[in-house]
Amino acid sequence: MRFNKHMIDLLREIRRRVPSHQKPAIKLANPELISELYDAFEQSRDSICKVLIREFIEQNRSLDDPLYDVNASGKMVFDQLQKTNKNKDDRPKRVYRGQIIEA
């Protein structure tokens, strides 16, 4: 697997931002790194973390030999993740006494 400096910096920042239960799986030595990043992308509520993961995967695709064949996996394709992320209502919501209130 090949990593450039930008990808290593991105992975350090991603690892710093993900929840503690996901940190052991996000390492440069992990052969299932891209799969773990997809899981972190789906579970993350941090928009900055999602942008960093998206940028890391785009950098991975730009290399001659990508780390992970996205189409051969059972996971969603990254383009689909981008579309589903845009379709969500981005306005913050609060719950007050069981009722959802637009903030």
N, C-alpha and C positions, 0 to 999 in steps of 0.2 A: 504494500500500500504506500502511496506517495502522498505526502502532505507538504504544502508550502507554508511559509511563515504566517500568512494571513489566515489560513485554515486553522493553524495551531492556536493563534490568538483568539479566533472565533470560538473554538472549542473550550478554551479556558474560560471565556466569558459565559458561554452557555452553561458550563458545569457550575459556575458560581451562582447562576440564576435559577437553576432547576431545584426542585424540592430535594431534601436530603435523602429520601428513599430511592431517588433515581440517580444520584451521583456515582455510586459504585459501578454502574453499567456504562457510564459515559466516560470512556477512556480511549486514548489513541491505540492501545493494544487490543481492544475488543474487536473481534472480527464482525460482530453484529452491531457495529456502531450506528450505521444508518438506520437500521430497524429500531434501535433504541431512541434515536432522534425523532423518528416518526411518532413513536409512542409519546415522547415528551412534548412534541408539537401538538398532538391531539389533546393531551391532558393539561397543557399549560393555559393559564389565564393571563400571563404576563405578555403584553404585546411586544415588548422589546425582545424577550426571549424567542418569540415566534419569528420575528424578523431575523434574528441571529441564526436560528436554525435554518430558515429559508435560504439565507445567504450562504451558509455552510454547504447545503445540499446543491445549490447552484454552482458553487466553486468545485464541488466534487464532480458534477456533470461536465464541467469544462475541461477536466483532465482527460488525457488520452485513454487511461484505463480507470473507469470509475470503480469505486469501492463496492458498489452494490447495484445489481441489475434491478431497477425499480419495477419494471413491467413483469418480471418473472416472479415477483413476490406476491403474497396474498394481501399486501397492504394497498392502500389507496395510492394512486399516482400523485405526485407532488402538485401538479397543476390542479387536480381535483381538490386538494387541501386548500389551495389558494382560493378557489371559487367558493367553497363552503365557508371559509373564513369571511369572505366579503358579503355573503348573503345574510349573515347574522345581524341582528339589530345591535348596533354598537353603542346605543345610549345606555348609560348606567342605570341600574334598577336597584331599588331598595325594598325590603320587606318590612312592613309595619303591621303588627298584629295579624299576621297571616295574609295580608293583602300586598300585592306587588304595586309599588308606587314608582312612577317614572321620576327620575331625579334630574 
